[in-house]
Amino acid sequence: MLLRGRDVVSTQFMNSVDFDALRNETDLVLIPLGAVEIYGPHLPLGADGIATTALAERVAAEEPAFIAPLIPVGFSSNLMGFPGTLSVEPDALIAYTRGIVESYIRWGARRFLFLNGHAGNVPYISKLGSDLEDNHGVKCAQIDWWRFIQPLSKDLEASDAFPHGHAAEFGTSVMLHLVPEHVKSERAIRDMPESEKAFPDFLRASLGRERSPSGVIGDATLGTAEKGAEVMNRAVERVLSFIRSEHFTIS
């Protein structure tokens, strides 16, 4: 992607001269986070990070911003019963992410948007953002990707239930748009768990295989690349509106 004639790339692909020049244009850093975990029998394990990396690149193509290297593995302990799932402890995730942010702060960055693709990371990134604001006087915000796109895609939904369930209609659609070569569409299935829990007022950790033996919650067969492209476009516009607004500027 190009921005004003310059390649839009993650920091690890930049050279020092171009990094230094970009500091004169922006104080914004986009930090994509993901997970490596079961995502049905048909989608890549790294779907969360694939989505947020693409979002970061498309936003930076419209608005000058640093793109931090993807933080690929999150806290996914509840899915360790599925082959291929990786997980790091919350303390490690927080410490690693903090180190990345504080490095950018050293080079003048003041605004940090965490593009988080994994629900398991949310509380820890929220706590980190609060600490960073208190200790460094910066601004931090987070999106929870698969929840973030839900209000943006109501008119696109075809599923009768769980359109945004795990590896379901929209998870499949986004991957078909971004990395169709890594989607095994012939393995896509419909797998609906019980919609009502016996004791919904008691919070429990996800039961993993007990809730969904396949790793799918919803109907993956309804995913399309066209829906994935549309929801990604809408997400980019929403993020741009936020980062350009008075709510995410430093005077």
HELIX and SHEET records of a PDB file:
HELIX    1   1 THR A   11  PHE A   13  5                                   3    
HELIX    2   2 SER A   16  LEU A   22  1                                   7    
HELIX    3   3 ALA A   47  ALA A   60  1                                  14    
HELIX    4   4 SER A   77  LEU A   79  5                                   3    
HELIX    5   5 PRO A   90  ARG A  106  1                                  17    
HELIX    6   6 ALA A  119  ASN A  121  5                                   3    
HELIX    7   7 VAL A  122  HIS A  136  1                                  15    
HELIX    8   8 TRP A  145  PHE A  148  1                                   4    
HELIX    9   9 LYS A  154  LEU A  156  5                                   3    
HELIX   10  10 GLU A  169  LEU A  178  1                                  10    
HELIX   11  11 PRO A  180  HIS A  182  5                                   3    
HELIX   12  12 SER A  185  ARG A  187  5                                   3    
HELIX   13  13 GLY A  208  GLU A  210  5                                   3    
HELIX   14  14 ALA A  220  LEU A  222  5                                   3    
HELIX   15  15 ALA A  225  ILE A  243  1                                  19    
HELIX   16  16 GLU A  246  PHE A  248  5                                   3    
SHEET    1   A 2 LEU A   2  LEU A   3  0                                        
SHEET    2   A 2 ARG A   6  ASP A   7 -1                                        
SHEET    1   B 4 PHE A  66  ILE A  67  0                                        
SHEET    2   B 4 LEU A  28  LEU A  33  1                                        
SHEET    3   B 4 ARG A 111  ASN A 116  1                                        
SHEET    4   B 4 LYS A 139  ASP A 144  1                                        
SHEET    1   C 2 ARG A 190  ASP A 191  0                                        
SHEET    2   C 2 GLY A 218  ASP A 219 -1                                        
END                                                                             
